[in-house]
Amino acid sequence: MRARALMVQGTMSGVGKSLLVAGLCRVFAQDGLRVAPFKAQNMALNSAVTADGLELGRAQAMQAEAAGIEPTSAMNPVLLKPTSNTGSQVVVRGRPRATMSAREYFRYRPTLADEVRAAYEELASMYDVILIEGAGSPVEINLGPDDFVNMGMARMASSPVLLVGDIDRGGVFAQLVGTMMLLGEDERRMVRATVVNKFRGDASLFATGMDMLRERTGVPVAGLVPHMDVHLDEEDSTAELLERRRAEGMVDVAVVRLPRISNFTDFAALDALDGVGVRYVAGAHELGWPDLVILPGTKATMADLRWLRQSGLELALVRAARAGVPLLGICGGYQMLGQSICDPSGAEGGGELAGMGLLPVRTTFAPHKRTTRSAGSFLGVGGVLAEVSHVPVSGYEIHMGTTEREGGRALLRLAGAGEEPCDDGCQQGSVYGCYLHGLFDEPQVAAATVRSLLAARGQDLREVRVRDLVTYKQRQYDLLAEGLRRSMDLNLVRKIVERGLL
């Protein structure tokens, strides 16, 4: 039996579509249905790796987790990972296909429709309900008739649509009514209800607003969803947490906010520890003297290294590292810490660039992209982070190219799926680097890191309160589902799903 579908579209980016889909995934799963998320095309630098080594958007991996299932590449068949303001790496069914300019992709996009359809049908044959997330707005009317992301996807899946507006930004009536006015007549018929998201205050005061929305849009309002204080993985560089500039704990962790920062979910486990404050640094004057500096992953290592150099942050980081402040580079950040980065295949435009010279490693980019889940342990660790020595670790790798160590010591011993263990990363003094994303997700790693940082300050806090990230995330999904059950007319939503477009 083919799955029934429900599509969540937004009046614009950032209205909370991903959160609502995750919450509805949890609600339907709690109700005993087999439910899966789907997003035809995603643009994000935060991604995840499936068990079979394929890549998909972080939001769909998070939604799958909310549904209690393993993520697959079929849940996000097209992933665009921006490499510049006008270009992206195009990932199709979990594998990079090409790097294209916006103009090139616009011409290429129609050829992907069949692959999107095949991915959707694969899921539809396995589940009871597919919750489809749109992208941007369905009335980006300049994009032409080849859409398979919003209304084109709804037609493909014969899916009714919930249209979501963000009242927190203001103008929610213009958002919802204006979107309905710009839709074609056949498209308006596909919208079966609206949702007002991120409401703050007394809901009773918006009762007349709900009546006005029903009158002006011609469809019921399925919910007035409050702004909910839940902590879930975010997928792009507009996330609110990246605006955090001040430490809010006795341990100060500064993450460099690179222009094309990726996989910043790496630091969620640290941020969840009591007494730890994670802040994001975009200028040399903001760095100060933190307890730990992290140079994160990026989709454009060479371009972001040039930015570090031009902004003065590179000099500030080198000065801090030479003064003994521990500095950890992950993936692209690890590559930057080395002696040089060479791009013979033109993966990032070609050429060679001197690194920061803090680790004795050299990186060479290659066309092949390594995507795998990996597990192992730290080796003996020197410097400030000595407490993490021999602690088990697991995570995932997403990178193009290899890094050769010419000195120092390896940091980790890891094995990817079906691989023999091998050394990864490098350490020298209190500068560390590796390719493993999700490094702190193991509770022991986060706790040992904090113990190390406290010991460096002369504080002997042996009992760092460990928060199991898996348990913590599951609780967040339950809180989200509880919030939707209180604020949405789920009987109406169920009827919409059951009736489809009949």
C-alpha positions in Angstrom: 0.0 0.0 0.0 1.3 3.4 -1.0 1.8 5.9 1.9 -0.4 8.9 2.4 1.3 12.2 2.4 1.2 15.6 4.1 3.3 18.5 2.9 4.4 21.4 5.1 5.2 24.5 3.1 6.3 27.9 4.5 5.6 31.5 3.5 9.4 31.9 3.5 12.6 30.3 4.8 13.0 30.1 8.5 9.3 29.9 9.5 9.9 26.6 11.3 9.0 24.0 8.7 11.7 21.6 9.8 10.7 21.8 13.5 7.0 21.2 12.7 7.8 18.2 10.4 10.0 16.8 13.2 7.2 17.3 15.7 4.6 15.7 13.5 6.9 12.8 12.8 7.1 12.3 16.6 3.3 12.6 17.0 2.4 10.1 14.2 5.1 7.7 15.5 3.7 7.9 19.0 0.3 7.2 17.4 1.7 3.9 16.0 2.1 4.9 12.4 5.2 4.2 10.3 6.2 7.7 9.3 9.2 9.1 7.4 10.3 12.6 6.5 11.1 13.8 2.9 12.6 17.0 1.4 13.2 16.9 -2.3 15.8 19.6 -2.3 17.6 21.0 0.6 20.3 23.8 0.8 22.4 23.4 3.9 26.0 23.1 5.1 25.0 21.0 8.1 24.7 17.4 6.8 24.6 13.9 8.2 25.9 10.5 7.1 23.7 7.4 6.8 24.7 3.9 8.0 25.7 3.1 4.4 27.9 6.2 4.0 25.6 8.5 2.1 25.0 12.2 2.8 21.7 14.0 3.5 20.6 17.2 5.1 20.9 17.4 8.9 17.2 18.4 9.2 16.0 15.2 7.6 18.3 13.1 9.7 16.9 14.9 12.8 13.3 14.3 11.6 14.1 10.6 11.0 15.4 10.4 14.6 12.2 12.0 15.8 10.2 9.3 13.8 12.4 6.6 15.4 13.9 5.4 12.2 17.3 5.4 10.5 17.9 8.2 8.0 18.4 7.2 4.3 19.5 9.2 1.3 16.0 8.8 -0.2 14.7 11.3 2.5 16.7 14.1 0.9 17.6 13.1 -2.7 19.0 16.5 -3.7 21.3 18.4 -1.3 22.9 21.7 -2.3 26.0 22.6 -0.2 27.0 26.2 -1.0 30.7 26.7 -1.8 30.3 30.5 -2.6 27.6 33.1 -2.9 26.8 31.8 -6.4 27.8 28.2 -6.5 27.1 24.9 -4.7 28.2 21.3 -4.6 25.2 19.2 -5.8 24.8 16.0 -3.9 22.3 13.5 -5.4 21.2 10.5 -3.5 24.0 11.0 -1.1 26.9 11.3 -3.5 28.4 14.5 -4.9 27.6 14.9 -8.6 29.2 18.3 -9.5 29.9 21.8 -8.3 27.7 24.2 -10.2 27.0 27.9 -10.4 23.4 29.0 -9.7 22.9 29.5 -13.5 24.3 26.0 -14.3 22.1 24.4 -11.7 19.0 26.2 -12.9 19.5 24.6 -16.3 20.4 21.2 -14.8 17.6 21.0 -12.2 14.8 19.6 -14.5 16.9 16.5 -15.1 16.7 15.6 -11.4 12.9 15.3 -11.3 12.9 11.6 -12.1 15.4 10.9 -9.4 13.3 12.9 -6.9 10.2 10.9 -7.9 12.1 7.6 -7.5 13.3 8.5 -4.1 9.8 9.5 -3.0 8.3 6.3 -4.3 10.9 4.3 -2.5 9.8 5.8 0.8 6.1 5.7 -0.1 6.3 1.9 -0.6 7.7 1.4 3.0 5.8 3.7 5.3 2.2 4.7 6.2 2.7 8.4 6.1 5.4 10.6 4.4 5.8 14.1 5.9 7.1 16.3 3.1 9.0 19.6 3.8 9.0 22.4 1.3 11.8 24.8 0.7 11.7 28.6 0.9 8.3 29.7 -0.4 5.9 28.1 -2.9 5.4 31.5 -4.6 8.9 32.2 -5.8 7.2 32.8 -9.1 10.4 33.6 -11.0 11.7 30.0 -10.7 9.5 28.7 -13.6 7.5 25.6 -14.1 10.1 22.9 -13.3 9.6 23.0 -9.5 9.8 19.7 -7.7 10.4 21.3 -4.3 7.1 22.9 -3.3 3.8 22.7 -5.3 5.5 20.6 -7.9 6.4 18.1 -5.2 2.9 18.2 -3.8 1.5 17.3 -7.2 4.0 14.5 -7.6 3.0 13.0 -4.3 -0.7 13.9 -4.5 -0.2 15.6 -1.2 -2.4 18.1 0.6 -0.5 21.1 2.0 -0.3 22.9 5.4 0.9 26.5 4.8 3.0 27.9 7.7 3.6 31.5 8.6 6.0 32.9 11.2 4.2 35.4 13.5 7.4 36.2 15.4 8.8 38.1 12.4 5.6 40.1 12.1 3.3 40.4 9.1 1.8 37.0 9.4 -1.4 38.0 7.7 0.5 39.4 4.7 2.6 36.2 4.7 -0.3 33.8 4.6 -2.9 35.8 2.7 -0.4 37.1 0.3 1.0 33.6 -0.4 -2.5 32.3 -1.1 -3.2 35.2 -3.4 -0.1 34.5 -5.5 -0.8 30.8 -5.8 -2.6 29.6 -8.9 -6.2 28.4 -8.5 -5.3 24.7 -8.6 -2.5 25.3 -6.1 -4.8 27.1 -3.7 -7.1 24.0 -3.7 -4.1 21.9 -2.5 -3.7 24.1 0.6 -6.0 22.5 3.2 -5.1 24.6 6.3 -2.7 27.2 7.6 -0.5 27.2 10.7 0.6 30.2 12.7 4.0 29.4 14.2 6.3 30.9 16.9 3.5 32.7 18.8 4.4 34.5 22.0 1.9 35.7 24.6 -1.8 35.0 25.4 -3.4 32.9 22.7 -6.9 34.1 23.5 -5.9 37.6 22.3 -5.4 36.2 18.8 -8.8 34.6 18.5 -10.1 37.3 16.1 -6.9 36.9 14.2 -7.6 33.3 13.6 -11.1 34.2 12.4 -9.7 36.7 10.0 -7.2 34.2 8.6 -10.0 31.7 8.0 -12.0 34.3 6.2 -9.2 35.7 4.1 -7.6 32.4 3.1 -10.7 30.3 2.8 -9.2 27.4 4.7 -9.1 26.5 8.4 -6.3 27.3 10.8 -4.8 24.1 12.0 -2.8 25.6 14.9 -1.4 28.6 16.8 1.9 27.0 17.7 3.9 28.8 20.5 7.5 29.6 20.4 8.9 26.4 22.0 12.1 26.2 24.0 13.3 22.9 22.5 16.9 22.2 21.4 17.2 20.3 18.1 19.8 20.1 15.5 19.8 23.2 13.2 20.9 23.0 9.6 22.1 26.4 8.3 24.2 29.3 9.1 21.3 31.6 10.0 20.7 29.6 13.2 20.1 31.9 16.2 22.8 30.1 18.3 25.5 31.4 15.9 24.7 34.9 17.1 25.8 34.0 20.6 28.8 36.3 21.4 29.1 35.9 25.2 30.0 32.9 27.3 27.3 31.7 29.7 29.3 29.3 31.9 32.4 29.0 33.9 34.0 27.2 31.0 34.3 29.4 27.9 34.4 27.6 24.5 34.9 29.9 21.5 34.0 28.5 18.1 35.2 30.5 15.1 32.2 31.4 12.9 33.6 30.9 9.5 31.6 32.3 6.5 30.8 28.8 5.3 30.7 27.1 8.6 29.4 23.5 8.4 28.3 20.8 10.9 28.2 23.2 13.8 26.0 20.6 15.5 29.4 19.1 16.5 29.3 21.4 19.6 25.7 20.7 20.8 27.0 18.2 23.4 29.4 20.6 24.9 26.8 23.3 25.0 24.4 21.0 26.8 26.8 20.5 29.7 26.2 22.4 32.9 28.7 25.2 33.4 29.9 25.3 29.8 29.2 28.3 27.5 29.7 27.9 23.8 29.9 31.2 21.9 30.7 32.1 18.2 33.5 34.4 17.2 33.4 36.4 13.9 36.2 38.9 14.6 39.6 39.1 16.3 38.4 41.5 18.9 35.8 38.9 20.1 38.2 36.1 20.7 39.7 37.1 24.1 41.3 34.3 26.1 38.8 31.4 26.2 39.4 28.0 27.8 39.2 26.3 24.4 39.1 27.5 20.8 37.5 25.3 18.1 38.1 25.9 14.4 35.1 24.1 12.8 34.3 22.5 9.5 33.6 24.5 6.4 32.5 23.8 2.8 35.2 26.1 1.4 38.4 25.6 3.4 40.7 27.7 1.2 38.3 30.6 0.9 37.6 30.6 4.6 41.3 30.4 5.4 41.8 33.5 3.3 39.0 35.2 5.2 40.7 34.3 8.6 43.8 35.9 7.3 42.2 39.0 6.0 40.0 39.5 9.1 43.0 39.3 11.5 41.5 36.2 13.2 44.3 34.0 12.0 46.9 36.1 13.9 44.7 36.1 17.0 44.3 32.3 16.9 48.1 31.8 16.4 48.8 34.2 19.3 46.4 32.4 21.6 47.7 28.9 20.6 51.3 30.0 21.3 50.2 31.3 24.6 48.9 27.9 25.6 45.2 28.2 24.8 44.1 24.8 23.4 43.0 24.9 19.8 41.1 22.1 18.1 40.4 22.0 14.4 37.7 19.7 13.0 37.6 18.7 9.3 38.2 21.9 7.3 39.5 23.5 10.5 42.0 20.7 10.8 43.2 21.3 7.3 43.7 25.0 8.0 45.9 24.3 11.0 48.5 22.5 8.8 51.4 23.7 6.7 49.7 23.8 3.3 46.6 23.0 1.4 47.0 21.8 -2.3 44.1 21.6 -4.7 45.4 19.9 -7.9 42.0 18.8 -9.1 40.3 22.2 -8.7 37.9 21.1 -6.0 38.0 24.6 -4.6 39.3 26.5 -7.6 42.8 25.0 -7.7 46.2 26.2 -6.5 48.0 25.9 -3.2 47.7 27.9 0.0 49.9 28.1 3.0 48.2 26.9 6.2 48.4 28.4 9.6 51.5 26.3 10.4 50.3 25.1 13.8 50.3 21.4 13.0 52.9 19.4 10.9 50.4 18.2 8.3 49.8 18.8 4.6 46.4 18.4 2.9 45.8 17.5 -0.8 42.2 17.8 -2.1 40.9 15.1 -4.4 37.7 14.6 -6.4 36.6 11.7 -4.2 34.5 12.5 -1.2 34.8 10.4 2.0 31.5 9.9 3.8 31.4 7.3 6.5 30.5 6.7 10.1 33.6 6.0 12.2 34.3 4.8 15.7 37.4 4.2 17.8 39.2 6.0 20.6 41.6 8.8 21.4 45.2 7.8 21.6 47.5 9.1 24.3 46.8 12.9 24.3 49.3 15.5 25.5 48.9 19.1 26.4 45.8 20.6 28.0 43.4 17.9 26.8 45.2 15.0 28.4 42.1 13.8 30.2 40.6 12.5 26.9 43.4 10.0 26.5 42.1 6.6 25.4 38.4 7.6 25.8 36.1 5.9 23.2 34.7 8.1 20.4 32.4 7.8 17.5 31.1 10.1 14.8 31.2 10.6 11.0 33.5 11.9 8.3 32.6 14.1 5.4 35.6 15.5 3.5 37.3 15.6 0.2 41.1 15.0 0.2 43.7 13.5 2.5 45.9 14.9 5.1 49.4 13.5 5.6 51.2 13.9 9.0 54.9 14.9 8.9 55.5 15.1 12.6 53.6 15.4 15.9 51.5 12.5 17.0 48.2 11.0 15.8 45.1 12.0 17.8 42.7 9.2 17.2 42.5 5.6 16.0 39.4 5.0 14.0 37.7 2.5 11.7 35.0 3.4 9.2 32.3 0.9 8.2 34.0 -2.4 7.2 37.5 -0.9 7.5 40.6 -1.7 9.5 41.5 0.7 12.3 44.0 3.4 11.3 45.3 6.6 12.8 43.6 9.9 12.2 44.4 13.5 13.1 47.4 15.2 14.7 48.4 16.8 18.0 51.3 19.0 18.8 51.4 20.7 22.2 47.9 21.9 22.9 47.0 22.1 19.2 44.8 19.3 17.9 43.1 18.4 14.7 41.0 15.5 13.2 38.4 14.7 10.6 35.8 13.3 13.0 32.5 15.2 13.2 30.4 14.5 16.3 33.5 14.2 18.4 31.8 15.3 21.6 28.6 13.4 21.2 30.0 10.5 23.4 29.2 11.8 26.9 32.7 10.6 28.2 34.5 12.8 25.6 32.6 15.9 26.5 33.0 15.3 30.2 36.7 14.5 29.9 37.2 17.7 27.8 35.6 19.9 30.4 37.7 18.2 33.2 40.8 18.9 31.2 39.9 22.6 30.8 39.0 23.0 34.5 42.3 21.3 35.5 44.2 23.8 33.3 42.7 26.5 35.4 43.6 24.9 38.7 40.1 23.7 39.4 39.7 20.1 40.5 36.2 19.2 39.5 36.3 15.5 39.1 32.5 15.0 38.9 31.5 16.8 35.7 27.8 16.2 35.2 27.4 14.2 32.0 24.3 14.5 29.9 23.5 11.6 27.6 22.9 13.4 24.3 20.8 10.6 22.9 18.4 10.6 25.9 18.4 14.4 25.8 17.4 14.6 22.2 14.6 12.0 22.7 13.2 14.2 25.5 13.3 17.2 23.2 11.3 15.4 20.5 8.7 14.4 23.2 8.5 18.0 24.4 8.0 19.1 20.8 5.2 16.6 20.3 3.5 17.6 23.5 3.6 21.2 22.4 2.0 20.3 19.0 -0.7 18.2 20.7 -1.6 21.2 22.9 -1.6 23.9 20.1 -2.6 22.1 16.9 -6.0 20.7 15.8 -4.5 17.2 15.2 -7.9 15.7 14.4 -8.1 18.1 11.5 -4.6 17.3 10.4 -5.4 13.5 10.5 -8.5 14.1 8.4 -6.4 16.1 5.9 -3.9 13.2 5.7 -6.7 10.6 5.4 -8.6 12.4 2.7 -5.6 13.4 0.6 -6.5 15.6 -2.3 -10.0 14.0 -2.9 
